[in-house]
């Protein structure tokens, strides 16, 4: 965020404030908008207050109209739909303002209040607000929203290997503020932007930009106060200033100071968070603050607080679920992050669009480093309207997530297939927007499908490569020589592997597996595990890679696919779409990425065996593992590179295999049947 203050500000700082803290200001009034009537299809009159919607379906937010058809492979509805709700608004004090706030509506939303237009938002994944102060009345009001998830030539995304779930798939609410308030119309952002700098364990500078809006008809003088609170709620620092704001204007206020001996945000080891509580009169906004320094070195990789930090993890598409699509709540997001903690990931790539705010909050609290990006995916239009929309979605992404210490890079695009003058102009423009908005973080592009030295890869500060040797082409062993060659050609260019993966169905078992055809109906689970064994061994010992991200953490809806055991699903996840099964490859990474003792018998779902001679393979992070077969001790095997193996002979019928190592235990049951 660029900090500009066109007037003299008074700044007061207490590194350790011993005086009593001032009383908290009154919070903004918020009314959730949960229950709506809904109809799929279009209407010319549904915005009218008197429109009869009694035959419409009653739904609760979050809601998508592609829950049933978005992951079945049979094509899905892309077009308009309508939502209507009755809003009972409180009586407002003189001068108070009212805003409708939507956390996400895909892809284009038009909003009316009491039959009058409130605004239009183009872009399906960022939050947005409309000032409806002059449209609502005390008491009953009618809000109507037309949402359209059809492809629009001037709205990203125009391509992508995922289902575009339409609807009001995130929460909505009415927010009431005082007439002089922290700006609510700053591209969906909080209006308060905190930037730590010169960060070390000894101290850090803190700059806070506050945007103050005066919706009165007369000039106003506003007192701005920001208090930095530690995790226990103790005031660590206080910054304050005053500003004169013209009627109908927004004035930026910059507050600066120094914090002595801050507790650093240290990723997964210690993701310590402060809270910055900022008040403008009676209006109050709270944002997170994490004191951390980030850098990327082409030889040393990612540096967190000046030290090399291994960034390994997964691409996180979304907390989508069967029969819900993207219309999920905090519980599903929290459940996903519990799995990612268990996996041992340190970094996450939020693909291929802005994620719900709960995801960024969880990343902050859990210490994940986040690459987050706009939905500029595969295809771009050459027109100025599309470029303007992509730039606006980037501004929204940055302003709405600026304060999250977990966010370390802004993604500008993914797999743009064209490399020409028009695409170069688009990327160059987005790079300029990102740097104007936030010079403190690097930008990144996820590239593929063209030479690694293509000029298209030179627009961003960092580069990630999406590579699938051994799945779509080549063989898994190609990744090591390839990545070495890329680094040798461009040793000064920071490089990540932004995607790599293979499909796997937990219903399809083949031990040992043959290599499957990517677009076939046969994706044995065992091949995915072998693929990831090969890839991780090739990537882990190259410290100059600043990040590696498995495609993908969880299976996801991609209605255009017809492969594996289920049409409409991309099955490259380490965990199934319903989150019920963690695949073998998940435990390969858990053995590599975690330290709490674990053992895991692979091929556990190949429960019916036709050959008595089998190789038992165990993933583990302990020195050795012992095995019993039907209660008979078969001895202890060393764990070599997180794998222990035993050749065993199964008895006819049911066999129980149990393993033990470092106090961790696992067991499977396999049945040997006679060959037909």
PEWOBEL-V354308 format. One record per residue. N is the residue number from 1. RES is the residue in three letters. SS is DSSP state (@ for helix, = for strand, . for the rest). BURIAL is 1 if it has 24 or more other ideal C-beta (glycine too) atoms within 12 Angstrom, else 0. D_CENTER is the distance of its C-alpha to the mean C-alpha in Angstrom with 2 decimals. Layout:
BEGIN
N RES SS BURIAL D_CENTER
N RES SS BURIAL D_CENTER
END
This chain:
BEGIN
1 UNK . 1 20.72
2 UNK . 0 24.40
3 UNK . 1 26.66
4 UNK . 0 29.85
5 UNK . 1 32.36
6 UNK . 0 35.51
7 UNK . 0 37.56
8 UNK . 0 38.64
9 UNK . 1 36.39
10 UNK . 0 37.68
11 UNK . 1 35.51
12 UNK . 0 36.27
13 UNK . 1 34.59
14 UNK . 1 35.39
15 UNK . 0 33.80
16 UNK . 0 34.97
17 UNK . 1 35.93
18 UNK . 0 38.92
19 UNK . 0 39.87
20 UNK . 0 38.84
21 UNK . 0 35.49
22 UNK . 0 35.93
23 UNK . 0 35.17
24 UNK . 0 31.73
25 UNK . 1 31.78
26 UNK . 0 31.47
27 UNK . 0 27.96
28 UNK . 1 27.13
29 UNK = 1 28.22
30 UNK = 0 25.53
31 UNK = 1 26.33
32 UNK = 0 23.73
33 UNK . 1 24.31
34 UNK . 0 23.77
35 UNK = 0 26.64
36 UNK = 1 27.25
37 UNK = 1 29.55
38 UNK = 1 28.13
39 UNK = 1 29.69
40 UNK = 1 28.42
41 UNK . 0 30.30
42 UNK . 0 31.64
43 UNK . 1 34.20
44 UNK . 0 36.20
45 UNK . 0 36.99
46 UNK . 1 34.21
47 UNK . 1 33.46
48 UNK . 0 36.98
49 UNK . 1 37.41
50 UNK . 0 40.23
51 UNK . 0 38.43
52 UNK . 0 39.09
53 UNK . 1 35.88
54 UNK . 0 37.59
55 UNK . 0 37.12
56 UNK . 0 33.36
57 UNK = 0 31.01
58 UNK = 0 29.73
59 UNK = 1 26.02
60 UNK = 1 23.64
61 UNK . 1 20.24
62 UNK . 1 17.59
63 UNK . 1 19.35
64 UNK . 1 19.08
65 UNK . 1 22.24
66 UNK . 1 20.93
67 UNK . 1 20.52
68 UNK . 0 23.74
69 UNK . 1 23.81
70 UNK . 1 20.24
71 UNK . 1 20.35
72 UNK . 1 24.10
73 UNK . 1 24.74
74 UNK . 0 27.40
75 UNK . 0 25.87
76 UNK . 1 24.20
77 UNK . 1 25.09
78 UNK . 1 23.78
79 UNK . 1 25.63
80 UNK = 1 26.30
81 UNK = 1 26.37
82 UNK = 1 27.51
83 UNK = 1 26.66
84 UNK = 1 29.21
85 UNK = 1 29.44
86 UNK = 1 32.18
87 UNK = 1 31.21
88 UNK = 0 33.73
89 UNK = 1 33.36
90 UNK . 0 35.14
91 UNK . 0 37.90
92 UNK . 1 36.69
93 UNK . 0 38.66
94 UNK . 0 40.10
95 UNK . 0 37.59
96 UNK . 1 34.41
97 UNK = 1 31.56
98 UNK = 1 29.38
99 UNK = 1 25.98
100 UNK = 1 24.09
101 UNK = 1 20.36
102 UNK = 1 17.90
103 UNK . 1 14.18
104 UNK . 1 13.84
105 UNK . 1 16.56
106 UNK = 1 16.53
107 UNK . 1 17.88
108 UNK = 1 20.78
109 UNK = 1 22.02
110 UNK = 1 25.52
111 UNK = 1 26.61
112 UNK = 1 30.19
113 UNK = 1 31.73
114 UNK . 1 35.27
115 UNK . 0 35.63
116 UNK = 0 34.76
117 UNK = 0 31.78
118 UNK = 1 29.11
119 UNK = 1 26.81
120 UNK = 0 24.70
121 UNK = 1 21.04
122 UNK = 1 19.93
123 UNK . 1 16.27
124 UNK . 1 14.34
125 UNK . 1 10.89
126 UNK . 1 11.83
127 UNK . 1 14.06
128 UNK = 1 17.74
129 UNK = 1 21.10
130 UNK = 1 24.72
131 UNK = 1 27.80
132 UNK . 1 30.01
133 UNK . 1 32.58
134 UNK . 0 35.39
135 UNK . 1 34.44
136 UNK . 1 34.27
137 UNK . 0 37.27
138 UNK . 0 37.94
139 UNK = 0 37.94
140 UNK = 0 36.85
141 UNK = 1 34.69
142 UNK = 1 33.24
143 UNK = 1 29.75
144 UNK = 1 29.09
145 UNK = 1 25.99
146 UNK = 1 26.14
147 UNK = 1 22.90
148 UNK = 1 23.04
149 UNK . 1 20.56
150 UNK . 0 23.18
151 UNK . 1 22.61
152 UNK . 1 23.71
153 UNK . 0 25.04
154 UNK . 1 23.84
155 UNK . 1 20.25
156 UNK . 1 17.29
157 UNK . 1 16.42
158 UNK . 1 19.83
159 UNK . 0 18.88
160 UNK . 1 16.36
161 UNK . 1 16.66
162 UNK . 1 14.95
163 UNK . 1 16.30
164 UNK . 1 15.94
165 UNK . 1 16.32
166 UNK . 1 18.56
167 UNK = 1 19.30
168 UNK . 1 18.45
169 UNK . 1 15.58
170 UNK . 1 14.35
171 UNK . 1 16.96
172 UNK = 1 19.60
173 UNK = 1 22.23
174 UNK = 1 25.20
175 UNK = 1 25.29
176 UNK = 1 28.68
177 UNK = 1 29.35
178 UNK . 1 32.52
179 UNK . 1 33.94
180 UNK = 1 33.03
181 UNK = 1 29.41
182 UNK = 1 26.22
183 UNK . 1 25.19
184 UNK . 1 23.21
185 UNK . 1 23.16
186 UNK . 1 21.32
187 UNK . 1 18.83
188 UNK . 1 17.13
189 UNK . 1 16.76
190 UNK . 1 18.42
191 UNK . 1 21.43
192 UNK = 1 21.41
193 UNK = 1 19.99
194 UNK = 1 20.80
195 UNK = 1 21.24
196 UNK = 1 22.62
197 UNK = 1 24.71
198 UNK . 0 27.37
199 UNK . 1 25.60
200 UNK . 0 27.60
201 UNK . 0 28.80
202 UNK . 0 31.86
203 UNK = 0 30.29
204 UNK = 1 27.81
205 UNK = 1 28.21
206 UNK = 1 26.17
207 UNK = 1 26.04
208 UNK = 1 24.94
209 UNK = 1 24.94
210 UNK = 1 25.74
211 UNK = 1 26.33
212 UNK = 1 29.21
213 UNK = 1 30.21
214 UNK = 1 33.75
215 UNK . 1 34.26
216 UNK . 1 37.88
217 UNK . 0 40.81
218 UNK . 0 42.14
219 UNK . 0 40.93
220 UNK = 1 39.22
221 UNK = 0 39.05
222 UNK = 1 35.93
223 UNK = 1 35.43
224 UNK = 1 31.94
225 UNK = 1 31.19
226 UNK = 1 28.17
227 UNK = 1 28.40
228 UNK = 1 26.33
229 UNK = 1 26.24
230 UNK . 1 25.64
231 UNK . 0 24.09
232 UNK . 0 27.53
233 UNK . 0 27.80
234 UNK . 0 30.41
235 UNK = 1 30.72
236 UNK = 1 30.31
237 UNK = 1 30.78
238 UNK = 1 31.85
239 UNK = 1 31.66
240 UNK = 1 33.44
241 UNK = 1 34.89
242 UNK = 1 36.57
243 UNK = 1 36.19
244 UNK = 0 38.31
245 UNK = 1 36.41
246 UNK . 0 38.26
247 UNK . 0 38.17
248 UNK . 0 35.24
249 UNK . 0 33.62
250 UNK = 1 30.63
251 UNK = 1 31.50
252 UNK = 1 29.20
253 UNK = 1 30.19
254 UNK = 1 29.36
255 UNK = 1 30.01
256 UNK = 1 30.32
257 UNK = 1 31.37
258 UNK = 1 31.27
259 UNK = 1 30.00
260 UNK = 0 32.10
261 UNK . 0 30.81
262 UNK . 1 27.22
263 UNK . 1 25.46
264 UNK . 1 22.80
265 UNK = 1 19.11
266 UNK . 1 19.44
267 UNK @ 1 16.21
268 UNK @ 1 16.66
269 UNK @ 0 20.38
270 UNK . 0 20.42
271 UNK = 1 17.40
272 UNK . 1 19.89
273 UNK . 1 18.98
274 UNK = 1 21.39
275 UNK = 1 21.39
276 UNK = 1 22.83
277 UNK = 1 24.81
278 UNK = 1 26.15
279 UNK = 1 28.94
280 UNK = 1 30.81
281 UNK . 1 33.85
282 UNK . 1 32.75
283 UNK = 1 29.21
284 UNK = 1 26.54
285 UNK = 1 22.88
286 UNK = 1 21.02
287 UNK = 1 18.14
288 UNK = 1 16.96
289 UNK = 1 18.56
290 UNK . 1 18.17
291 UNK . 1 20.94
292 UNK . 1 19.90
293 UNK . 1 20.95
294 UNK = 1 19.03
295 UNK = 1 20.71
296 UNK = 1 20.64
297 UNK = 1 24.06
298 UNK . 1 25.04
299 UNK . 0 27.29
300 UNK . 0 25.61
301 UNK = 1 21.92
302 UNK = 1 19.33
303 UNK = 1 21.14
304 UNK = 1 19.96
305 UNK . 1 22.78
306 UNK . 0 25.07
307 UNK = 0 24.75
308 UNK = 0 23.29
309 UNK . 1 20.12
310 UNK . 1 19.09
311 UNK . 1 15.46
312 UNK = 1 15.08
313 UNK = 1 12.47
314 UNK = 1 10.61
315 UNK = 1 8.46
316 UNK = 1 6.07
317 UNK . 1 6.93
318 UNK . 1 6.80
319 UNK . 1 9.20
320 UNK . 1 11.97
321 UNK = 1 15.49
322 UNK . 1 18.95
323 UNK . 0 20.87
324 UNK . 1 17.93
325 UNK = 1 15.55
326 UNK . 1 12.54
327 UNK . 1 14.90
328 UNK . 1 13.85
329 UNK . 1 14.06
330 UNK @ 0 13.27
331 UNK @ 0 15.31
332 UNK @ 1 13.28
333 UNK @ 1 9.99
334 UNK @ 0 12.37
335 UNK @ 1 14.02
336 UNK @ 1 11.18
337 UNK @ 1 10.70
338 UNK @ 0 14.49
339 UNK @ 1 14.60
340 UNK @ 1 12.35
341 UNK @ 1 14.70
342 UNK @ 1 17.60
343 UNK @ 1 16.64
344 UNK . 1 16.91
345 UNK . 1 13.83
346 UNK . 1 13.61
347 UNK = 1 10.72
348 UNK = 1 7.32
349 UNK = 1 6.43
350 UNK = 1 3.22
351 UNK . 1 6.21
352 UNK . 1 8.29
353 UNK . 1 7.62
354 UNK . 1 6.38
355 UNK . 1 4.48
356 UNK . 1 7.29
357 UNK @ 1 8.73
358 UNK @ 1 9.24
359 UNK @ 1 5.88
360 UNK @ 1 6.66
361 UNK @ 1 10.15
362 UNK @ 1 9.87
363 UNK @ 1 8.58
364 UNK @ 1 11.55
365 UNK @ 1 13.89
366 UNK @ 1 13.38
367 UNK . 1 13.48
368 UNK . 1 10.59
369 UNK = 1 10.47
370 UNK = 1 7.30
371 UNK = 1 7.73
372 UNK = 1 6.05
373 UNK = 1 8.40
374 UNK . 1 10.65
375 UNK . 1 11.99
376 UNK . 1 15.06
377 UNK = 1 15.54
378 UNK . 1 18.90
379 UNK . 1 21.22
380 UNK . 1 22.09
381 UNK . 1 25.03
382 UNK . 0 27.53
383 UNK . 0 28.37
384 UNK @ 0 27.83
385 UNK @ 0 26.19
386 UNK @ 1 23.26
387 UNK @ 1 22.96
388 UNK @ 0 23.11
389 UNK @ 1 20.38
390 UNK @ 1 17.99
391 UNK @ 1 19.03
392 UNK @ 1 18.50
393 UNK @ 1 14.93
394 UNK @ 1 14.39
395 UNK @ 1 16.34
396 UNK @ 1 14.39
397 UNK @ 1 11.02
398 UNK @ 1 12.97
399 UNK @ 1 15.12
400 UNK @ 1 12.77
401 UNK @ 1 10.68
402 UNK . 1 13.71
403 UNK . 1 14.74
404 UNK . 1 11.91
405 UNK . 1 13.54
406 UNK . 1 10.55
407 UNK = 1 9.53
408 UNK = 1 12.13
409 UNK = 1 11.96
410 UNK = 1 11.49
411 UNK = 1 11.36
412 UNK = 1 14.26
413 UNK = 1 14.58
414 UNK = 1 14.46
415 UNK . 1 17.81
416 UNK . 1 20.09
417 UNK . 0 23.26
418 UNK . 1 25.77
419 UNK . 1 26.93
420 UNK . 0 29.40
421 UNK @ 0 30.40
422 UNK @ 0 28.44
423 UNK @ 1 25.11
424 UNK @ 1 26.05
425 UNK @ 0 26.80
426 UNK @ 1 23.48
427 UNK @ 1 21.51
428 UNK @ 1 24.02
429 UNK @ 1 23.58
430 UNK @ 1 19.81
431 UNK @ 1 20.40
432 UNK @ 0 22.94
433 UNK @ 1 20.72
434 UNK @ 1 18.02
435 UNK @ 1 20.89
436 UNK @ 0 22.60
437 UNK @ 1 19.64
438 UNK . 1 18.63
439 UNK . 0 21.02
440 UNK . 1 19.71
441 UNK . 1 16.67
442 UNK = 1 17.07
443 UNK = 1 15.81
444 UNK = 1 15.04
445 UNK = 1 15.79
446 UNK = 1 15.11
447 UNK = 1 18.67
448 UNK . 1 20.81
449 UNK . 0 24.05
450 UNK . 0 26.27
451 UNK . 0 28.05
452 UNK . 1 25.94
453 UNK . 0 28.21
454 UNK . 1 27.74
455 UNK @ 0 27.76
456 UNK @ 1 24.53
457 UNK @ 1 22.73
458 UNK @ 0 24.42
459 UNK . 1 22.86
460 UNK . 1 19.92
461 UNK . 1 20.31
462 UNK = 1 18.55
463 UNK = 1 18.42
464 UNK = 1 16.63
465 UNK = 1 18.61
466 UNK = 1 17.75
467 UNK . 1 20.78
468 UNK . 1 22.05
469 UNK = 1 25.59
470 UNK . 1 27.10
471 UNK . 1 25.26
472 UNK . 1 25.92
473 UNK = 0 28.52
474 UNK . 0 30.22
475 UNK . 0 29.99
476 UNK . 1 27.55
477 UNK . 0 29.97
478 UNK @ 1 29.52
479 UNK @ 1 26.23
480 UNK @ 1 28.09
481 UNK @ 0 30.77
482 UNK @ 1 28.45
483 UNK @ 1 26.08
484 UNK @ 0 29.22
485 UNK @ 0 30.74
486 UNK @ 1 27.78
487 UNK @ 1 27.81
488 UNK @ 0 31.58
489 UNK @ 0 31.52
490 UNK . 0 29.10
491 UNK . 0 29.36
492 UNK . 0 28.29
493 UNK . 1 25.02
494 UNK . 1 21.95
495 UNK = 1 20.55
496 UNK = 1 17.60
497 UNK = 1 17.34
498 UNK = 1 14.02
499 UNK = 1 14.85
500 UNK . 1 17.70
501 UNK . 1 18.57
502 UNK . 1 21.14
503 UNK . 1 21.51
504 UNK . 1 22.94
505 UNK = 1 24.50
506 UNK . 1 25.51
507 UNK . 0 28.47
508 UNK . 1 29.77
509 UNK . 1 31.50
510 UNK . 1 33.61
511 UNK . 1 34.79
512 UNK . 0 35.31
513 UNK . 1 33.22
514 UNK . 0 34.19
515 UNK . 1 31.66
516 UNK . 1 30.36
517 UNK . 0 30.08
518 UNK . 1 26.45
519 UNK . 0 27.25
520 UNK . 0 29.60
521 UNK . 0 29.65
522 UNK . 1 29.98
523 UNK . 1 26.96
524 UNK = 1 28.41
525 UNK @ 1 26.15
526 UNK @ 1 28.30
527 UNK @ 1 27.68
528 UNK @ 1 23.93
529 UNK @ 1 24.82
530 UNK @ 1 27.42
531 UNK @ 1 25.14
532 UNK @ 1 22.64
533 UNK @ 1 25.63
534 UNK @ 1 26.86
535 UNK @ 1 23.69
536 UNK @ 1 22.76
537 UNK @ 1 26.39
538 UNK @ 1 26.40
539 UNK @ 1 23.28
540 UNK . 1 23.39
541 UNK . 0 26.55
542 UNK . 1 25.71
543 UNK . 1 24.74
544 UNK . 1 24.34
545 UNK = 1 21.14
546 UNK = 1 18.53
547 UNK = 1 15.80
548 UNK = 1 15.71
549 UNK = 1 12.93
550 UNK = 1 14.21
551 UNK . 1 13.62
552 UNK . 1 12.32
553 UNK . 1 11.46
554 UNK = 1 12.65
555 UNK . 1 15.00
556 UNK = 1 13.87
557 UNK = 1 15.92
558 UNK . 1 17.52
559 UNK . 1 20.76
560 UNK . 1 22.57
561 UNK . 1 22.73
562 UNK . 0 25.83
563 UNK . 1 25.87
564 UNK . 1 25.83
565 UNK . 1 26.90
566 UNK . 1 25.15
567 UNK . 1 24.87
568 UNK . 1 21.69
569 UNK = 1 19.39
570 UNK = 1 17.77
571 UNK . 1 18.93
572 UNK . 1 17.60
573 UNK . 1 15.46
574 UNK . 1 16.68
575 UNK = 1 16.66
576 UNK . 1 18.07
577 UNK . 1 16.49
578 UNK . 1 18.29
579 UNK . 1 17.19
580 UNK . 0 20.94
581 UNK . 1 21.55
582 UNK = 1 20.17
583 UNK . 1 21.73
584 UNK @ 1 24.09
585 UNK @ 1 21.72
586 UNK @ 1 19.39
587 UNK @ 1 22.46
588 UNK @ 1 23.32
589 UNK @ 1 20.24
590 UNK @ 1 20.85
591 UNK @ 1 24.38
592 UNK @ 1 23.33
593 UNK @ 1 20.57
594 UNK . 1 22.15
595 UNK . 0 25.56
596 UNK . 0 26.56
597 UNK . 0 29.14
598 UNK . 1 28.02
599 UNK = 1 29.87
600 UNK = 1 28.87
601 UNK = 1 31.22
602 UNK . 1 29.77
603 UNK . 1 30.90
604 UNK . 1 31.27
605 UNK . 1 30.86
606 UNK . 1 33.73
607 UNK . 0 36.01
608 UNK = 0 39.02
609 UNK = 1 40.78
610 UNK . 0 43.78
611 UNK . 0 44.63
612 UNK . 0 45.87
613 UNK = 0 44.86
614 UNK = 1 41.14
615 UNK = 1 39.01
616 UNK = 1 36.95
617 UNK = 1 33.85
618 UNK = 1 31.93
619 UNK = 1 28.73
620 UNK = 1 29.29
621 UNK . 1 28.73
622 UNK . 1 32.27
623 UNK . 0 35.44
624 UNK = 1 37.17
625 UNK = 1 37.04
626 UNK = 1 39.99
627 UNK = 1 40.37
628 UNK = 1 42.67
629 UNK = 1 43.61
630 UNK . 0 45.23
631 UNK . 0 46.02
632 UNK = 0 47.62
633 UNK = 0 46.42
634 UNK = 1 45.53
635 UNK = 0 44.95
636 UNK = 0 42.26
637 UNK = 1 40.30
638 UNK = 0 38.62
639 UNK . 1 34.88
640 UNK = 0 34.58
641 UNK . 0 31.19
642 UNK . 1 29.55
643 UNK = 1 31.74
644 UNK = 1 35.03
645 UNK = 1 37.19
646 UNK = 1 40.41
647 UNK = 0 42.64
648 UNK = 1 43.89
649 UNK = 0 46.22
650 UNK . 1 45.32
651 UNK . 0 48.07
652 UNK . 0 48.71
653 UNK = 0 46.74
654 UNK = 0 44.03
655 UNK = 1 42.86
656 UNK = 1 40.81
657 UNK = 1 39.10
658 UNK = 1 37.98
659 UNK = 1 36.60
660 UNK = 1 36.57
661 UNK = 1 35.43
662 UNK . 1 34.92
663 UNK . 0 35.11
664 UNK = 1 32.33
665 UNK = 0 33.52
666 UNK = 1 32.58
667 UNK = 0 34.73
668 UNK = 1 34.91
669 UNK = 0 37.64
670 UNK = 1 38.82
671 UNK = 0 41.79
672 UNK = 1 44.25
673 UNK . 0 45.96
674 UNK . 0 48.92
675 UNK . 0 48.38
676 UNK . 0 49.69
END
